[in-house]
Amino acid sequence: MFDNLTQRLGKVLTNLRGQGRLTDDNIKETMREVRMALLEADVALPVVREFIDQVKQKAMGEEVMKSLTPGQTLIKIVNDELIHVMGEANEALDLAAQPPAVILMAGLQGSGKTTSVAKLGRWLLQQGKKKISVVSCDVYRPAAIDQLETLARDVGLDFISSSDDEKPLDIAKRALKETAKGFAEVLIVDTAGRLHVDEEMMGEIKQLHQVLDPVETLFVVDSMTGQDAANTAKAFNDALPLTGVILTKADGDARGGAALSIRQITGKPIKFIGVGEKTDALEAFHPDRIASRILGMGDVLSLVEEVGRKVDQEKATKLAKKLQKGKGFDLEDFKEQMLQMANMGGMSGLLDKLPGMGEIPDHVKNQVNDKEVGRLIAIINSMTPHERAFPAVIKGSRKRRIAAGSGTQVQDVNKLLKQFMQMQKMMKKMKGGGMKKMMRGMAGRFPGGGMPPGGGGFPF
């Protein structure tokens, strides 16, 4: 996420760290590079101008010029300004209303509204809401209603049925009644994708807003559209009283222009950010954490929250007890570690949140990929329970059978066994020397350099 911007700013700010003092010349040069980085990231021009002016003004201040670490001080100024541009702090949903609290979702076609409805419903369930109802007022896109019904069933949301021969307003009125009868706390309403220039469709969503009287009206927008995302959000806000934005597909956005432009142009906060296709791939938008990621300083807070939310604590405790009793770490445990990692968004999702990852060369990052983890899981799946428990029995003929069964080569099986042995040695240290010793032994264990796939160094 935001890789291009992170790399560009990373180079600029790394050069600054070595400066003994700040001068007019090196501040101008730095600001020129920062401006280019922001423009290449497709940040809206007015936002870039304001950003550069603010940073330059603060950088020219007397306390910065006299600072013992002027480079570090300027980096802090850039970080603070990034946070300011994106909205200072996370703005939570305001659901303090007589149940059901209605959330109306709006946006362009293909922005990811229907998936975002399911993601938001799941997020609310995790926040302790007991009953969430969803309904689709999209009678135009083929199978839109069926898609939401499938997603709702998977997530555990109460789906209110509708059909494409009904009028959206009639669906909305009926949904309100059914939700009230069912004692749901929240009703999330999916709507059809529409362009702000389509007067008829904009008139329809205004009527829906009037009937539903939502406490939250969220604009769902594709982050990969860059500054256009901010412009379309502004156009919608002129017609509809938006309360916030959900930025989707951020995991595929290497630039970051939308995240940096929306708040300044629309005045509306980004409340959530979509970071994958699965229904659990939705994060509350924290400007300080995103700024930290952009500057290559990672996002450890989000990582800790994600571990607590997504890791199977029962399995983690079971493995810890097994290791403490001196029982061996086998291939089944190794596989479980990799599945837990995949559940957290894979290696790429983890790397994005670790500090200093922006400085790691691309060829090293590319070696640490989720396809490699998937291949290793496939190899273990091709083994018998006996082989998983006693890997030492896996010799020539067994290796050939396992490779054939998993669609891999014998050298891939050898590679997995070698990585497993390294992991096994590390896990033995858990018994005697605890986590600190194990963390020291983690260096150089990634496939291609780093930790082992599956994140054995983490508490799960």
Secondary structure, DSSP 8 states (H G I E B T S, - for coil): --HHHHHHHHHHHHHHHT-SS--HHHHHHHHHHHHHHHHHTT--HHHHHHHHHHHHHHHTSHHHHT-SSHHHHHHHHHHHHHHHHHTSS-------SSSSEEEEEEE-TTS-HHHHHHHHHHHHHHTT-S-EEEEE---SSTTHHHHHHHHHHHHT-EEE---TTS-HHHHHHHHHHHHHHTT-SEEEEE-----TT-HHHHHHHHHHHHHH--SEEEEEEEGGGTHHHHHHHHHHHHHS---EEEEE-GGG-SS-HHHHHHHHHH---EEEEE-SSSTT-EEE--HHHHHHHHTT---HHHHHHHHHHHS-HHHHHHHHHHHHTT----HHHHHHHHHHHHHTTHHHHHHHHSTTGGGS-HHHHHHS-HHHHHHHHHHHHTS-HHHHH-GGG--HHHHHHHHHHHT--HHHHHHHHHHHHHHHHHHHHHHHTHHHHHHHTTTT-STTSSS-TT-TTS--
